[in-house]
Structures are given as C-alpha cells and as structure tokens.
Amino acid sequence: MDPEPTSAPIRADLEWLLGVDLRDLTSESGWIAAAFCEQNGLSINEFRALLFVMVAEANGMALSAGDLRDRMGLSGAAITYLVDRMVGQDHLCRETDPTDRRRVILRHADHGRDIAQTLFAGFGEAGDMALDGVPDADLEAAHRVLRAFIEAMTTARIPERSEQL
C-alpha cells in the first residue's frame, strides 16, 4: 500500500522554515566569526568593522567612520579608537571620498583585505559543491528571499526607519 501523499506545505510553514534556516545560518556564522577572530587576533568588533566595510565595498558604497558608528551602535569615541587601532594594524585605511573631498571613507587596507579573503575563500569551494545542480532560477529566488530578510532585519534594527515605512 502506498503511503498517503503529503500535502504541499502552506505558506506559513514555508516562512517558518525559512526563519529556522536563517537562525541556523546566523548561528553557524557566529561560530565561524569566533574562530576567524581567534585565528587572526581580532576582537569581534574589529571583525564586524571589517565585515561592514567589505559589504559596503561590495555594494559600491563608501562608508565613513560615522556610517560605521551607526551600523555598529558604538559611541563616537569608541569608533574613533576602533578605527585608529585598525588603521594602525593595516586592517583599514582612510581615503578621501572621490565624490566629496571633505569626507573621509574607510577601505580595507592590504592586510585587512588579505585576511577577509582567506575567510571567504574557504567558503568558495564548499559553496560551489553545495550549489552544484541547483537551478539558476532557484538561486535567483533564494537571493530575493535573503534580500527580503536583510531588509526586514535592517528595518527592525533601525526603529526610526520602521516608523517611516
């Protein structure tokens, strides 16, 4: 006797599963971040700063120390100390913003770029293997879902932004 066919999951179930997956991804990312910090002698705030600068650069955005302060939720004095330390360790460098010469932006310095690339290089091969055979349409859908989650998380993180929506 054939088993009774299972019904297709309803949307609420799918959304719940995506939330579970996102929490699982966040948990695994935390472990990777901690190991990366330990291997490279970074504090978690230094790691977060490198990541914020990397994400901004990948999105073609210029990030100032003030922007970094806002993203990290640190005081002006704390971000100045963090950026000064990271510049001194060759993780970050300060550059004049080419679109506004009065503004100073943060970029990865050579050492910061090198260690960030070692973090993500390890994912390259594993990611390629994990996604082998996944159709392009599924990857496009996954990208849309992740961007929606990121937008929702950004809105939740910034109360004044959610009031504007």
C-alpha positions in Angstrom: 0.0 0.0 0.0 1.3 3.4 -1.0 1.8 5.9 1.8 -0.7 8.7 1.8 0.6 11.7 -0.2 1.8 14.6 1.9 0.1 17.8 1.2 2.2 20.7 -0.1 3.4 22.9 2.7 1.4 26.0 3.2 3.0 29.5 3.0 3.1 30.0 6.8 5.0 26.7 7.2 7.5 27.7 4.4 8.0 31.1 6.1 8.6 29.4 9.4 11.1 27.0 7.8 12.9 30.0 6.2 13.1 31.7 9.6 14.6 28.5 11.2 17.1 28.3 8.3 18.1 31.9 8.8 18.6 31.4 12.6 20.7 28.3 11.8 22.8 30.3 9.3 23.3 33.0 11.9 24.4 30.5 14.5 26.9 28.9 12.1 28.1 32.3 11.1 28.8 33.2 14.7 30.9 30.1 15.2 32.9 30.9 12.0 33.3 34.6 13.1 34.6 33.5 16.5 37.1 31.1 15.0 38.2 33.7 12.5 38.8 36.3 15.2 40.8 33.8 17.3 43.0 32.8 14.3 43.7 36.4 13.3 43.9 38.1 16.7 40.8 40.2 16.1 38.2 41.3 18.5 34.5 40.7 17.5 34.1 44.5 16.9 37.2 44.5 14.6 35.7 41.6 12.7 32.3 43.4 12.5 34.0 46.5 11.2 35.9 44.6 8.6 32.7 42.9 7.5 30.7 46.2 7.3 33.5 47.8 5.2 33.6 44.7 3.0 29.8 44.7 2.5 29.8 48.4 1.7 32.6 48.0 -0.8 30.8 45.0 -2.4 27.7 47.1 -2.8 29.7 50.1 -4.3 29.1 52.2 -1.3 31.6 54.5 0.5 31.5 54.0 4.3 32.7 56.8 6.6 33.6 56.3 10.3 30.2 57.9 11.2 28.4 55.4 9.0 30.4 52.6 10.7 29.5 54.0 14.1 25.8 54.0 13.1 25.9 50.4 11.9 27.8 49.1 14.9 25.9 51.1 17.5 29.1 52.4 19.2 29.9 55.9 20.5 31.9 58.4 18.5 34.9 57.9 20.9 34.7 54.1 20.6 34.5 54.1 16.8 37.4 56.6 16.7 39.5 54.3 18.9 38.5 51.2 16.9 39.2 52.8 13.5 42.6 54.2 14.7 43.6 50.8 16.0 42.5 49.1 12.8 44.3 51.6 10.6 47.5 51.1 12.8 47.2 47.3 12.3 46.8 47.7 8.5 43.3 46.3 8.5 41.7 49.5 7.3 42.8 52.7 5.6 41.3 56.1 5.4 40.8 57.7 1.9 39.3 60.9 0.7 35.9 60.3 -0.8 36.2 60.9 -4.6 32.7 62.3 -4.7 33.1 64.7 -1.8 36.7 65.7 -0.9 35.6 66.9 2.6 34.5 63.3 3.5 36.9 60.6 4.6 35.9 57.0 3.8 37.1 53.7 5.1 38.5 51.0 2.9 40.2 47.6 3.5 43.9 48.0 3.7 46.0 45.3 2.2 46.3 43.2 5.3 42.6 43.6 6.1 41.7 42.6 2.6 44.0 39.6 2.7 42.6 38.2 5.9 39.0 38.9 4.8 39.7 37.0 1.6 41.0 34.0 3.5 37.8 33.8 5.4 35.6 33.8 2.3 38.0 31.7 0.1 37.2 28.7 2.3 33.6 29.1 1.5 34.2 29.2 -2.2 34.8 25.5 -2.9 32.3 24.3 -0.3 29.7 26.7 -1.6 30.3 25.6 -5.2 29.9 22.0 -4.2 26.8 22.7 -2.2 25.1 24.6 -5.0 26.1 22.2 -7.8 23.0 21.2 -9.6 20.8 24.0 -8.1 19.0 25.7 -11.0 19.7 29.3 -11.7 16.0 30.2 -11.1 16.3 28.7 -7.6 19.4 30.8 -6.9 17.6 33.9 -8.1 14.7 33.1 -5.8 17.0 32.5 -2.8 18.7 35.8 -3.5 15.3 37.6 -3.4 14.4 35.9 -0.2 17.7 36.7 1.5 17.5 40.3 0.4 13.9 40.5 1.9 15.2 39.1 5.2 18.1 41.6 5.2 15.7 44.5 4.6 13.4 43.3 7.4 16.3 42.9 9.8 17.6 46.3 8.8 14.2 47.9 9.4 13.9 46.1 12.8 17.4 47.3 13.8 16.7 51.0 12.9 13.5 52.0 14.8 13.2 55.4 13.1 13.3 53.7 9.7 10.5 51.4 10.5 8.4 54.4 11.6 8.9 55.9 8.2 7.6 52.8 6.3 
